Amino acid sequence: MKVGIDQLSFYTPRYFLPLEVLARQRGVDYAKFAVGLGQEQMGVTPPDEDIVTLAANAAEPLVRDGGAGIDLLLFATESGIDQSKAAGLFVHGLMGLPAECRVAEIKEACYGGTVALQMAAAMVMRRPASRALVIASDIARYDLASPGEPTQGCGAVAMLVTANPRILALDPEVGLHAEDVMDFWRPNYRDEALVDGKYSTRLYLGTVEKAFARYAQASGRSIDDLARCCYHLPFTNIARKAHERLLKLRGRAEIGPGEVDAAVVEALGYNRRTGNSYCASLYQSLACLLDQCEDDLSERRVGLFSYGSGSMGEFFSGVVQPEYRQHLLREQHKRMLAERSELTYQEYEDMFQMKVPQDGWDYVFAQYRTGPFRFGGITGHKRRYERAA
Ligand code: CAA
């Protein structure tokens, strides 16, 4: 039986900062961001968006039927809003999903979305009538003026996981690599991640090789069996570095001109414009590939590499389904990115500095541009979500 992604929806907030503006403010050559890192813009959340509204806004197009039959909702995030309650329960309420549903939150840095996807696929394999909603939603924050700042971003991806999926059937073979390291982490008392940037990049690239080697052994496939590859994208140029590493593992001296870009470039466009969205980043890249690739990918195999600092890596793959193009939300994604408002440097910094009040009083938040759902305020330490007017 085939199991995998039946529908895929991506959401990013209505505001962005051009990295040209950030480069000017920081006195850095813009080419470092645009060429060196492969980033052009950074998605920015207004004060009335958080991981719950990003998630609900991503999920909304997938549950317009009321979410009939959804009996699992897994919410993956690095940017949790509560130490106890699963963010997925807020989304469950906003979407009006059935009460007979298993809901939980999953954490492993940027890798959580892949745990959620694989667990959902295993559950559907056991009970083929089940439909699972997997959501990956994150806001990437580093200290202002730190090396990580130009890679900041945000976004959410919602995926319906079913039997006989219409978009991507997952292969059962995977390659895993786990290692106890401190390359990127965020203690509970901090809103901004701490990172050993160069070390984290080295670990990512070492992990992709190890995970791919195990995937190749388990599946009997080589990199040449994959029509395209999507990577976790803390910044988009890392996909080129990772893919080059995997091509070199073939043992051939030469990599053909354009061979790396031919496999990865169509999957980079959305992330170049939103920045890192941690758990959502890989799936945002997959959405970009499927939406934008001019070649028909029907029946072709796509490789995916998920990396979460700390660290976990997984290489896996899936076969794109016939007629997949009829089920994409390509126009909606295009419109959403095109209609965003550009921020000045000061507006970005003001939004960055805005913190959710912690004193337990009542607050009503000003309305900014959002998707259908917004974070309306906070009362007695309880967050209040609502439909945007
Ligand atoms: N024109 C063109 N290119 C330029 C340039 C210029 N004027 N100036 C510099 N560059 C290039 C550099 O040569 C470099 O490219 P290569 O790596 O190919 O040599 C690139 O731009 C970046 O330059 P630096 O390495 O000097 O940049 P940096 O040290 O200031 O910061 C970073 C880079 C360490 C990745 C930093 O952005 C960072 O800490 N980011 C957050 C951590 C991160 O993203 N880690 C990735 C792996 S961990 C992970 O994947 C989990 C996660 O999501 C966080």
Boltz pocket constraint, residues with backbone or C-beta under 6 A from the ligand:
constraints:
  - pocket:
      binder: B
      contacts: [[A, 29], [A, 31], [A, 32], [A, 33], [A, 35], [A, 36], [A, 37], [A, 110], [A, 147], [A, 148], [A, 149], [A, 150], [A, 151], [A, 184], [A, 195], [A, 196], [A, 197], [A, 198], [A, 200], [A, 201], [A, 204], [A, 232], [A, 233], [A, 234], [A, 235], [A, 276], [A, 278], [A, 307], [A, 308], [A, 309]]
      max_distance: 6.0
